Amino acid sequence: MPFSHRHNPTHGPSSDGPAVRVSPRYLAGDDGLLADRVTAALTGAGWSHRTTRHSTPRLHSFDQLRGADWLQGAPELFLDDSVVVWTLFARRHVEGLPVWTAHFTLHTPHEPVVAFATALANTPDVVRGTESGRAALEPLAEADWAPDPTDAGNTFWAPRLQACVSHRALPPEIHDGNPLPGLPGYLAYAEVADLAPRQWVAAFSPSTPPDLVRAFTECLADPSPVERTTVPADAEGFLFYT
């Protein structure tokens, strides 16, 4: 499916009571916890927290070569008309530009973003090369996501075709340190129906290490229920409650 620009769905509460367990997680939203859970994972891994000159919170590793910016208060990038709120990156030098970037819009389920952030924090060498690959798609095949018949090997769809991960060309605003043009990266998103507004979008520039993206896709495809006190309004009829 081609990348397009659509408006975000309205996310509303399904319950004001105790948390419930729902699946699939790719339709479960972030429960308003996307900022807190990623921040907790990175500070728990020893990352520091400061405010940049642009007044955005930044977390960074002890050597300042890996970082994460929370951008909700100062949006810089939109994917599918949805604001990117987390940008994670790695660079070779403290004053250098990122070698790769990963972007997550508001309402991306926090579990796979935390999985990606944790993998980034715990992997010592995340700028070892600029070659991308399809290794991040393997957990989807193992979870019985269906390969796209028109793009076999590069695109996988969740059951009921409500989430997609594709190894493909990305929008030009996704920055990457590889000077070669047109290299594929990874794009992931969820929508309850074809042509419906996308709930969330995640994009990984071409040089993002595939094993880090794999941490995201493996968690995304995990069928285990997740706890939520609120769920996206448009997903209530498609979620299973346990």
Buried (B, 14 or more C-beta within 10 A) or exposed (E): BEBEEBEBBEBEBBEEEEEBEBBBBBBBBBBBBBBEBBBBBBEEBEBEEEEEEEEBBBBBBEEBBBBBBBBBEEEEBBBBBBBBBBBBBBBEEEEEEBBBBBBBBBBBBBBBBBBBBBBBBEBEEBBEEBEBBBBBBBBBBEBEBEBBEEEEEBBBBBEEBBBBBBBBBBBEEBBBBBEEEEBBBBBBBBBBEEEEBBBBBBBBBBBBBBEBBBBBBBBBBBEEBBEBBBBBBBBBEBBEEE
